[in-house]
Amino acid sequence: MKKQTLNATAIYLLDAVMFFLIVLSSLPDMLKIVLAIATLGIGGAAVARVYGWKSYFGINMIKGEWGIRIMESFAKHHPHLSRFLADTGAGIGYGVIYSAITYGKRQEKKKLAFMLFFVLLFSLLLAAGSLSDPTKVFSDPKGQAILLCGIIGGLALQSMALLAISAINILTVPNAPAGAQLLIVGVTVPWEWIFGLVIAATIHEFAHGVLCKVENLRILGTGTILWGFFPLGAFVEPDEVKFKTIPLEKKRRILAAGPTANLVGFVLFTMLTFAFAAIASPALAGSTALKVMAVNTTMNPGAAELTTGDYITQVDGIEVTSVSALSAALMKKKTGDTIVLSTTEGEKTATVGNNNKLGIMVQSVAKPGKEILVAVASFIATVLASTAYLNIAIGSINLVPLFITDGARIVSEELNAAFKSRFGKKGEKMASRTATAISIAAILLIAVNLVLPTILKTIPAITSALG
C-alpha cells in the first residue's frame, strides 16, 4: 500500500473517531454541530493535502469511472422512459402553468395529462404533510395556501412558501419552530441517516448521468463526494461547454432528471418502509418491552413493588410495548385502581396514582435475548424511512433556485431563453439578474429559518446578563 494511501486511511479513521466521540457526547447540540463541522472540514482538508487535491471546506470530489457503464446501459435500454420521467419531474417541480406553457403542444397531450395529475398529487402530499392534521388540508388556511402554491408553481414554489410561512411565524409567534434545520448525523438526526443520504444523493446523480447519455452529452467523469470521512454521495461531471450549445428541451431534461429520480425514490422507499413494517411487526411481536428506568414512590407509593430494571410486558393481561400503549392503558383507570403488571421478574401489583400516573420512568427496549433482532429491524426501518424522507427533501430543495441547485440552472436557462427571444442580447443580462434575485430571496428565507430562532432565544439571555 502506498504511503499516501496509508496516511489518508489514518486521517479518515482519526476523523471518524473524533466525529463520533463528539456527536455521541453529552455536549450541547449547538456545540456538537460546530465541532462536528470543524472536524469534518479539518479531516477533509488534511486528506486533500496528502493527495494534492483541491478541497472546499474539507469537501473532496474523488473521480472514478465506476458508474458510467451502468448509466450507458440504462440509457440505452430505457431512453423513452427516461425522457418521460424527466419531463414529468420538471412539471411537478414548477406546476400547472409551467407545464401548460412548456408541454401544451398538441402531440404531447397525453404527456401533459400525466404531468398535471402528478403535479396535483405531489402538491396535495406536500400540503398535507405540512399540517399537524393532514386531513384538514382543504379546510386549513395554511393547507389551502400551500396546495394552491403547488398547483401554480409546483414543489419549488411550495417549498419557498413553506419557508416564508415559517419565517413569518418565527417573527410573530414566540418560540415558533424553524422551517429548516441542518441535518447533522448523530446530532440532529440518528447516525443511520448517513445511509439514506448516500442512497438519495447517488440516485440523484445517477439520473443526471443517464439523461446525459440519453441526450448524447458527453460525461467527463463520475465519482464520490466526501466531507472528511463522511460520504455525501456521488457526482456526475458533464461536458459543460457542449451543454451550453444543446437545445433548451435537452438541458431541461438533464437538469430535472436528478430531482425527478429523488421523487421516484421517495415513492419507492415509502412503499418499502410500509412493506417492511407490515412484515416486521408480526415477526417482532413479543420482542420488545418497557424497561423501568426509575421509580418514584414519593409521587406514587403504589408503585413500591416495581424496581429499576424491571421489564413490563403486559398491563392486566394486555400487551404493552411502547410508552404510548402504557399511557393508553392507564387512561382507562381511575386514581387508586389496582393493576397487575406482567414483568420478566413475574407479576407485580401497582396502584394508579394521581393523573393516571404510576410514578415510574420507562423506555421501550428489546427484551433480554432479543437485542440483536430488534436492533437489526430498527436499523433497517430507520434506513428505509430516512431514505424516503431524504429523497423528497433533496428533490424538493434541488428544485428551488439556490445558485448551485438544479432549480437555479433550470430557472436561469428558462429565463434566458424567454428574455433573449424577446429582448435580444439585453435579455441575457435581464435573465441573469432576475435569476440572481430569485436565488437571493430563497437563500434569505432559508437563513431566517436556520439562524433567527437561535438569535431570538439568545437575546433575552444577553439582555438579562447585561441588566
C-alpha positions in Angstrom: 0.0 0.0 0.0 1.3 3.4 -1.0 2.4 5.9 1.7 -0.3 8.4 0.5 -3.0 5.7 0.9 -1.7 4.8 4.4 -1.7 8.4 5.5 -5.1 9.1 4.1 -6.6 6.0 5.7 -5.1 7.0 9.1 -6.6 10.5 8.7 -10.0 9.1 7.8 -10.0 6.7 10.8 -9.0 9.5 13.2 -11.6 11.8 11.6 -14.3 9.2 12.1 -13.3 8.5 15.7 -13.3 12.2 16.6 -16.6 12.8 14.8 -18.4 10.1 16.7 -16.8 11.0 20.0 -18.3 14.5 19.5 -21.8 13.6 18.3 -22.3 10.9 20.9 -21.1 13.1 23.8 -23.3 15.0 26.2 -22.2 18.4 24.9 -24.9 20.9 23.9 -26.3 20.3 20.4 -25.1 23.7 19.0 -21.5 23.0 20.2 -21.7 19.5 18.8 -22.7 20.9 15.4 -19.8 23.4 15.4 -17.2 20.8 16.5 -18.5 18.1 14.1 -18.4 20.5 11.1 -14.9 21.6 12.1 -13.7 18.0 12.5 -15.0 17.0 9.0 -13.5 20.2 7.5 -10.1 19.6 9.0 -10.1 15.9 8.2 -11.1 16.5 4.6 -8.5 19.3 4.1 -5.8 17.1 5.6 -6.6 14.3 3.1 -6.7 16.7 0.2 -3.2 18.0 1.2 -1.9 14.4 1.2 -3.1 13.9 -2.4 -2.7 17.4 -3.7 -6.5 17.8 -4.3 -8.5 21.0 -4.4 -10.7 21.0 -1.3 -13.7 23.1 -0.5 -14.1 23.4 3.3 -12.9 19.8 3.6 -15.3 18.5 0.8 -13.4 16.4 -1.7 -14.6 15.1 -5.1 -12.9 11.8 -5.8 -13.2 11.0 -9.5 -13.6 7.5 -11.0 -15.3 5.7 -13.8 -17.4 3.2 -11.8 -20.8 4.5 -12.8 -20.6 5.4 -16.5 -21.1 1.9 -17.8 -24.3 1.4 -15.7 -25.6 4.8 -16.9 -24.9 3.9 -20.5 -26.7 0.6 -20.2 -29.8 2.1 -18.6 -29.9 5.0 -21.1 -29.6 2.5 -24.0 -32.5 0.3 -22.8 -34.8 3.0 -21.4 -34.4 6.3 -23.4 -38.2 7.0 -23.8 -38.9 6.2 -20.1 -36.0 8.4 -19.0 -37.2 11.4 -21.1 -40.8 11.0 -19.9 -39.8 10.9 -16.2 -37.6 13.9 -16.6 -40.3 15.9 -18.4 -42.8 14.9 -15.7 -40.4 15.8 -12.9 -40.0 19.3 -14.4 -43.8 19.7 -14.4 -44.1 18.5 -10.8 -41.3 20.9 -9.9 -42.8 24.0 -11.4 -46.5 23.5 -11.6 -49.5 23.7 -13.9 -48.7 27.0 -15.6 -45.2 25.9 -16.4 -46.4 22.5 -17.7 -49.1 24.0 -19.8 -46.7 26.5 -21.5 -43.8 24.1 -21.9 -45.6 20.9 -22.8 -49.0 22.1 -24.0 -48.4 21.0 -27.6 -50.9 19.0 -29.5 -48.7 16.0 -29.9 -47.9 16.0 -26.1 -51.4 16.0 -24.7 -51.0 12.5 -23.1 -47.8 13.6 -21.5 -49.4 16.8 -20.3 -52.3 14.9 -18.8 -49.9 12.6 -16.8 -47.9 15.6 -15.7 -50.9 17.6 -14.4 -52.1 14.5 -12.5 -48.7 14.2 -10.7 -48.5 17.9 -10.1 -51.8 17.7 -8.2 -50.8 14.5 -6.4 -47.4 15.8 -5.1 -48.9 19.2 -4.3 -51.5 17.5 -2.2 -48.9 15.3 -0.5 -46.7 18.2 0.5 -49.6 20.4 1.6 -51.0 17.6 3.8 -47.5 16.8 5.2 -47.1 20.5 6.2 -50.0 20.2 8.7 -50.2 18.6 12.1 -53.6 17.1 10.9 -53.2 16.1 7.2 -57.0 15.5 6.9 -57.6 19.3 7.2 -55.7 20.1 4.1 -58.8 21.5 2.3 -60.1 23.4 5.4 -57.0 24.8 7.0 -55.9 28.2 5.5 -52.2 27.1 5.6 -53.0 23.8 3.8 -55.1 25.7 1.2 -52.3 28.2 0.6 -49.6 25.5 0.2 -51.8 23.4 -2.1 -52.5 26.4 -4.3 -48.8 27.3 -4.5 -48.1 23.7 -5.5 -50.7 23.8 -8.3 -49.5 27.1 -9.6 -45.7 26.8 -9.1 -45.0 23.1 -8.2 -42.8 21.8 -5.4 -40.4 24.8 -5.9 -43.0 27.4 -5.1 -44.4 25.2 -2.3 -41.0 24.9 -0.7 -40.5 28.6 -0.8 -44.0 29.2 0.5 -43.4 26.9 3.5 -40.2 28.7 4.3 -41.9 32.1 4.0 -44.8 31.0 6.3 -42.3 29.6 8.8 -40.2 32.9 8.7 -43.4 34.9 9.4 -44.2 32.6 12.4 -40.7 33.0 13.8 -41.0 36.8 13.7 -44.6 36.9 15.1 -45.1 33.8 17.3 -42.9 33.2 20.4 -40.8 30.0 20.3 -42.1 29.1 16.8 -40.2 26.2 15.3 -37.8 26.7 12.4 -39.0 25.6 9.0 -35.5 24.3 8.1 -32.6 22.8 10.1 -29.1 21.5 9.4 -29.0 17.7 9.1 -26.0 16.6 11.2 -25.8 12.9 11.5 -25.7 11.9 15.2 -26.7 15.4 16.3 -29.9 16.5 14.7 -30.7 13.1 13.1 -29.8 9.5 14.0 -26.5 8.2 12.6 -28.3 5.6 10.4 -29.4 8.6 8.2 -25.9 8.5 6.7 -27.0 5.5 4.6 -30.2 7.3 3.4 -28.2 10.4 2.5 -25.7 8.4 0.4 -28.5 6.4 -1.4 -30.6 9.6 -2.1 -27.6 11.5 -3.4 -26.4 8.6 -5.6 -29.9 8.2 -7.1 -29.9 11.9 -7.9 -26.5 11.9 -9.7 -27.2 8.6 -11.4 -30.3 10.1 -13.1 -28.3 13.1 -14.3 -25.8 10.8 -15.9 -28.5 8.7 -17.6 -30.1 11.7 -19.2 -26.7 13.0 -20.3 -26.3 9.7 -22.2 -29.8 9.7 -23.5 -29.3 13.2 -24.9 -25.8 12.4 -26.2 -24.0 14.8 -23.9 -20.5 13.5 -23.0 -19.7 12.7 -19.3 -16.2 13.8 -18.4 -16.2 11.8 -15.2 -18.1 10.4 -12.2 -17.0 9.9 -8.6 -17.7 10.1 -4.9 -18.1 13.2 -2.7 -16.6 13.0 0.8 -16.7 15.6 3.6 -13.8 14.4 5.7 -14.6 10.7 6.1 -18.3 11.4 5.7 -19.8 10.3 2.3 -22.1 12.9 0.9 -23.0 10.9 -2.2 -21.8 10.8 -5.9 -21.4 13.3 -8.7 -21.5 13.4 -12.5 -19.4 15.8 -14.4 -21.0 16.6 -17.9 -19.3 18.4 -20.7 -20.3 21.9 -19.7 -19.0 23.5 -22.9 -21.2 21.3 -25.1 -24.1 21.7 -22.6 -24.3 25.4 -23.5 -25.0 24.6 -27.1 -27.7 21.9 -26.8 -31.4 22.7 -27.2 -33.3 24.0 -24.1 -35.5 20.9 -24.1 -32.5 18.7 -23.6 -31.0 21.0 -21.0 -34.3 20.9 -19.1 -34.4 17.1 -19.0 -30.8 16.7 -17.9 -31.2 19.2 -15.1 -34.6 17.9 -14.0 -33.5 14.3 -14.0 -31.9 14.4 -10.6 -34.9 15.8 -8.6 -37.2 13.6 -10.6 -35.3 10.5 -9.6 -35.5 11.6 -6.0 -39.3 11.9 -6.2 -39.4 8.4 -7.7 -37.1 7.3 -4.9 -39.4 8.9 -2.3 -42.4 6.8 -3.6 -40.4 3.6 -3.8 -38.8 3.9 -0.4 -42.0 4.9 1.2 -43.6 1.8 -0.1 -40.7 -0.3 1.1 -40.9 1.3 4.6 -44.6 0.4 4.9 -44.0 -3.1 3.5 -41.1 -3.8 5.9 -43.3 -2.5 8.8 -46.1 -4.9 7.8 -43.6 -7.8 7.6 -41.5 -7.0 10.7 -44.4 -6.2 13.1 -45.6 -9.8 13.4 -42.1 -11.1 13.5 -41.1 -8.7 16.3 -44.3 -9.4 18.3 -43.2 -10.0 21.9 -39.6 -8.9 21.3 -39.9 -5.5 23.0 -40.9 -4.4 26.5 -40.9 -1.3 28.7 -37.8 -1.1 30.9 -38.3 0.7 34.2 -35.6 3.3 34.3 -36.6 4.9 37.6 -39.3 4.5 40.3 -40.7 7.5 42.3 -42.5 6.1 45.3 -42.8 9.6 46.8 -45.0 10.5 43.8 -46.9 7.2 43.9 -46.4 4.8 46.9 -48.5 2.3 45.0 -45.5 1.5 42.7 -43.4 0.1 45.6 -43.3 -3.4 44.1 -41.6 -2.2 40.9 -37.8 -1.8 40.8 -35.4 -0.2 38.4 -34.5 -2.7 35.7 -37.9 -4.4 35.5 -39.2 -5.2 32.0 -43.0 -4.6 31.8 -44.7 -6.6 29.1 -48.4 -6.5 30.0 -50.9 -4.4 31.9 -53.9 -6.5 33.2 -53.1 -9.1 30.5 -52.9 -6.6 27.7 -49.5 -6.4 25.9 -47.8 -3.0 26.1 -44.6 -2.4 24.1 -44.5 1.4 23.9 -44.8 4.3 26.3 -47.9 5.4 24.5 -49.5 2.0 24.9 -48.9 2.1 28.7 -50.3 5.6 28.9 -53.4 4.5 27.0 -53.9 1.6 29.3 -53.6 3.8 32.4 -56.0 6.4 31.0 -58.8 3.7 31.3 -58.2 3.5 35.0 -59.0 5.8 37.9 -56.8 7.0 40.7 -56.5 4.2 43.3 -57.3 1.4 40.9 -55.1 -1.7 41.3 -53.5 -3.1 38.2 -51.4 -6.2 37.5 -48.1 -5.7 35.7 -46.5 -8.7 33.9 -42.7 -8.4 34.1 -39.8 -10.6 33.3 -39.5 -11.0 37.1 -43.1 -12.2 37.4 -46.4 -10.5 38.1 -46.3 -7.3 40.2 -49.2 -5.3 41.6 -49.4 -1.5 41.5 -51.9 1.2 42.3 -52.7 4.0 39.8 -51.6 7.4 41.2 -52.9 10.9 40.5 -53.4 12.0 36.9 -53.3 8.3 35.8 -49.6 8.1 36.5 -47.7 5.2 38.0 -44.7 7.3 39.2 -42.2 5.4 37.0 -40.0 6.3 34.1 -39.9 3.8 31.3 -38.3 3.3 28.0 -39.2 0.9 25.1 -36.3 -1.6 24.6 -35.7 -5.1 23.4 -36.4 -7.9 25.8 -33.3 -9.7 27.1 -32.1 -12.1 24.4 -33.9 -10.2 21.6 -31.5 -7.3 21.4 -29.9 -8.3 18.1 -33.2 -9.0 16.3 -34.7 -5.7 17.4 -31.5 -3.7 16.6 -31.4 -5.1 13.1 -35.1 -4.4 12.5 -34.8 -0.9 13.9 -31.7 -0.3 11.7 -33.5 -1.4 8.5 -36.6 0.6 9.3 -34.6 3.7 10.1 -32.6 3.5 6.9 -35.7 2.9 4.7 -37.7 5.7 6.3 -34.7 8.2 6.3 -34.0 7.4 2.6 -37.7 8.1 1.7 -37.5 11.4 3.7 -34.2 12.5 2.2 -35.3 11.7 -1.3 -38.2 14.1 -1.1 -36.1 16.7 0.8 -33.2 16.6 -1.7 -35.6 16.5 -4.7 -37.6 19.5 -3.4 -34.6 21.6 -2.3 -32.9 21.0 -5.7 -35.9 22.4 -7.5 -35.6 25.6 -5.5 -33.3 28.2 -7.2 -30.4 28.5 -4.8 -27.4 29.4 -7.1 -25.9 25.9 -7.2 -29.0 23.8 -7.3 -30.6 22.2 -10.4 -33.5 24.5 -9.9 -31.3 27.6 -10.2 -29.9 26.4 -13.5 -33.4 25.4 -14.8 -34.8 28.8 -13.9 -31.8 30.6 -15.4 -32.0 28.6 -18.7 -35.8 29.2 -19.0 -35.5 32.9 -18.3 -32.5 33.3 -20.6 -34.4 31.6 -23.5 -37.5 33.6 -22.9 -35.8 37.0 -22.4 -33.3 36.5 -25.2 -36.0 35.7 -27.7 -37.8 38.9 -26.8 -35.1 41.4 -26.0 -32.0 40.0 -27.8 -28.6 40.3 -26.0 -30.1 42.6 -23.4 -32.3 39.7 -22.4 -29.3 37.7 -21.2 -28.4 40.3 -18.6 -32.1 40.7 -17.6 -32.4 36.9 -17.2 -29.2 36.7 -15.2 -30.2 39.5 -12.8 -33.7 38.0 -12.4 -32.4 34.5 -11.6 -29.9 36.0 -9.1 -32.6 38.0 -7.3 -34.8 34.8 -7.0 -31.8 32.9 -5.6 -31.0 35.6 -3.1 -34.7 35.7 -1.9 -34.7 31.9 -1.5 -31.4 31.9 0.5 -32.6 34.7 2.8 -35.7 32.6 3.6 -33.5 29.6 4.5 -31.1 31.8 6.5 -34.1 33.3 8.5 -35.3 29.8 9.3 -31.8 28.5 10.3 -30.4 31.4 12.2 -33.2 33.6 13.5 -34.7 31.2 16.1 -31.3 30.9 17.8 -30.8 34.6 17.8 -34.3 35.3 19.3 -33.6 32.7 22.0 -30.2 34.3 22.8 -31.4 37.9 23.0 -33.3 37.5 26.4 -30.3 35.8 28.0 -27.9 38.5 26.8 -30.4 41.2 27.9 -30.8 39.6 31.3 -27.0 39.3 31.8 -26.4 42.9 30.8 -29.2 44.1 33.1 
